[in-house]
Amino acid sequence: MNDSPDQSGENLLFLTDEQLRKGIEAMFFAYRGFTADPDRILEQHSYGRAHHRALHFIHRNPGTTVNNLLTILGVTKQSLNRVLRRLIDDGLVTSRVGRKDRRERNLFLTDRGLALEAQLSEAQRKRMRAAYRAAGPEAVAGFRAVLEEMMDPDMRRQFRALRGETE
């Protein structure tokens, strides 16, 4: 790893526009890499990234409501309904009437949904695991801190709540 001032963290308080541009570009390319493997898998099923995100968060929180998923994903109800309808029609997600509130719909992955979600997640875990190992624990902690600081406060609260953390 290069220990030049802009990479060692010495000048973090005085980042130039050029250093910020490099960071922005690195995020764009990293995101392309992070989504490339799942995109190839999704393409085989004629799904997109919205389907992947829905599968991920339903898996992460079985029984989540449609309204909770809307909040997490930050999409319109119409957009989410289109995605959910397809996942339900294809047998990847089930929607059950809520036990506490019969107006709510609780979402669960089926066995087929679990299998696809596992395939998508494993592709991303493999890439992240390799990157984390190469970068080292201090870089990983710094990376996570930067990502959290980039979140709007409400998103950060949501993110931490998903992880079971309190502020």
C-alpha positions in Angstrom: 0.0 0.0 0.0 1.3 3.5 -0.9 1.9 5.7 2.1 1.7 9.1 0.2 0.0 11.8 2.3 -3.4 11.5 0.5 -3.5 7.8 1.1 -2.2 7.6 4.6 -4.8 10.0 5.9 -2.4 12.8 6.9 -4.3 15.4 4.8 -7.8 14.3 5.5 -8.9 17.7 6.7 -7.5 19.4 3.6 -8.7 17.3 0.7 -8.4 19.0 -2.7 -11.1 18.8 -5.4 -8.8 16.5 -7.3 -8.6 14.1 -4.3 -12.4 14.2 -3.9 -12.8 13.6 -7.6 -10.6 10.5 -7.4 -12.7 9.2 -4.4 -15.9 9.8 -6.3 -14.6 8.0 -9.4 -13.3 5.1 -7.2 -16.9 4.8 -5.7 -18.4 4.6 -9.2 -16.0 1.9 -10.3 -16.3 0.0 -7.0 -20.0 0.0 -7.4 -19.8 -1.3 -10.9 -17.6 -4.1 -9.6 -19.8 -4.8 -6.6 -22.9 -5.1 -8.8 -21.3 -6.9 -11.8 -21.5 -10.4 -10.5 -25.1 -10.1 -9.3 -26.1 -8.3 -12.5 -25.0 -11.4 -14.5 -27.1 -13.7 -12.3 -30.1 -11.4 -12.4 -29.9 -11.1 -16.2 -30.4 -14.9 -16.4 -33.8 -14.4 -14.7 -34.7 -11.1 -16.5 -34.5 -9.3 -13.1 -32.8 -6.0 -12.3 -31.2 -4.4 -9.3 -34.5 -3.4 -7.7 -35.4 -7.1 -7.5 -32.1 -7.8 -5.9 -32.6 -5.1 -3.3 -36.1 -6.4 -2.5 -34.8 -10.0 -2.1 -31.9 -8.8 0.1 -34.0 -6.9 2.5 -36.9 -9.4 2.7 -34.3 -12.0 3.5 -32.7 -9.8 6.1 -36.0 -9.1 7.8 -38.5 -12.0 7.1 -42.0 -10.9 7.6 -41.2 -7.3 6.8 -44.2 -5.2 5.7 -44.5 -3.6 2.3 -44.5 -0.2 4.0 -41.2 -1.0 5.9 -39.7 -2.2 2.6 -40.8 1.1 1.0 -39.0 3.0 3.7 -35.8 1.0 3.5 -35.6 1.1 -0.3 -36.8 4.7 -0.7 -38.8 3.9 -3.8 -42.3 4.7 -4.9 -45.2 2.4 -4.0 -45.9 1.9 -7.7 -42.2 0.9 -8.4 -42.1 -1.5 -5.4 -45.5 -3.1 -6.3 -44.2 -3.8 -9.9 -41.1 -5.5 -8.4 -43.0 -7.5 -5.8 -45.7 -8.6 -8.2 -43.1 -10.1 -10.4 -41.2 -11.8 -7.5 -44.5 -13.2 -6.1 -45.7 -14.3 -9.6 -42.4 -16.1 -10.1 -42.6 -17.9 -6.8 -39.7 -16.2 -5.0 -41.7 -14.2 -2.5 -44.9 -14.8 -0.6 -47.2 -12.2 0.8 -49.2 -13.0 3.9 -51.9 -11.1 5.7 -50.5 -9.5 8.9 -51.4 -11.2 12.2 -51.6 -7.9 14.2 -53.0 -5.7 11.4 -54.9 -7.6 8.7 -54.4 -4.6 6.3 -50.6 -5.2 6.3 -48.9 -7.7 4.1 -45.9 -9.5 5.5 -43.3 -10.6 3.0 -41.2 -13.8 3.0 -38.8 -15.5 0.6 -39.8 -18.9 -0.6 -37.2 -21.7 -1.0 -36.6 -20.5 -4.6 -36.3 -16.9 -3.3 -33.8 -18.0 -0.6 -31.7 -19.9 -3.2 -31.5 -16.9 -5.5 -30.8 -14.5 -2.7 -28.0 -16.8 -1.5 -26.5 -16.9 -4.9 -26.6 -13.1 -5.3 -25.2 -12.4 -1.8 -22.5 -15.0 -2.1 -21.2 -13.3 -5.2 -21.0 -10.0 -3.3 -19.6 -11.5 -0.1 -16.8 -13.1 -2.1 -15.8 -9.8 -3.7 -16.1 -7.9 -0.4 -14.2 -10.6 1.5 -11.3 -10.4 -0.9 -11.2 -6.6 -0.8 -11.4 -6.5 3.0 -8.6 -9.0 3.3 -6.4 -7.1 0.8 -7.1 -3.7 2.5 -6.7 -4.8 6.1 -8.7 -4.2 9.3 -7.9 -0.5 9.7 -8.9 0.2 6.1 -12.2 -1.8 6.6 -13.1 0.2 9.7 -12.3 3.4 8.0 -14.3 2.5 4.9 -17.3 1.6 7.0 -17.0 4.9 8.9 -16.8 6.8 5.7 -19.9 5.0 4.3 -21.9 5.7 7.4 -20.9 9.4 7.4 -22.1 9.7 3.8 -25.6 8.6 4.8 -28.2 11.1 5.7 -29.0 11.0 9.4 -32.3 9.2 8.9 -30.7 6.6 6.7 -27.9 6.1 9.2 -30.5 5.5 11.9 -32.3 3.0 9.7 -29.0 1.3 8.8 -28.1 1.0 12.5 -31.5 -0.3 13.4 -31.2 -3.0 10.8 -28.0 -4.1 12.5 -29.6 -4.0 15.9 -27.6 -1.0 17.0 -28.9 2.0 19.0 -27.6 5.5 18.9 
